[in-house]
Each structure stands twice: as structure tokens, then as C-alpha cells.
Amino acid sequence: MSQHVHKYKRVDIGRDKPYYVMQCCLPGCTHYTPMRTKLSCPALVGKISVCNKCNDRFEMDRRSLRQAKPTCSSCVTSPEQREIDKAARFFATLEKGLAE
């Protein structure tokens, strides 16, 4: 199997008591990393993963590992901020087109 960047989600695989792992949810991948607690997985801090919303690669940090499906910091921003950023990119491309 070829190497790939994992796309994680938190899963409880315990029977009698909770046992949480961060499991890769890509087809055909059986990789998982045990978590210290439900909200702590220090082994994955600083590792590259695929965002569960935009599918871009990002470096996982403590904030993203507290989520059931980790996302990058740009996907966590408010919807209003995303619209403002989208408009700013649109006007930047217009200005670039007019300057040429």
C-alpha cells in the first residue's frame, strides 16, 4: 500500500469502559493512535493530517485534537470571517486583472 497522509477521527473502541483512539478514516487504512484521554493525544501534536472540512493538509495542534473530526484553523473561523476573506480575495483578483 502506498504512503498517504492520514485523515483522523476520534473513535471509542472500548467494550466495558471507554478507550478512545484517533483512527484514520480513509478507505483501506487501518492506522490508529491511542489517546491518553478523550481530549488528549500528545503523540499526534505536530503531525500532518488532512482536514475533515476542506481536505487540505495541516499540522495538528492541541486545538484540533480536541475535536472528534480534526479541522484546520482556517475552517474553524466564523462564517462571517470566511465571507469577508472570500470577498477580499475576489476584490484582490479584480484589482490584479485591472492592473494588467
PyMOL commands that set and color helices and strands:
alter all, ss='L'
color gray80, all
select helices_A, chain A and resi 42-44+62-65+73-76+79-99
alter helices_A, ss='H'
color red, helices_A
select strands_A, chain A and resi 8-12+20-24+32-34+48-50+57-59
alter strands_A, ss='S'
color yellow, strands_A
deselect
rebuild
show_as cartoon
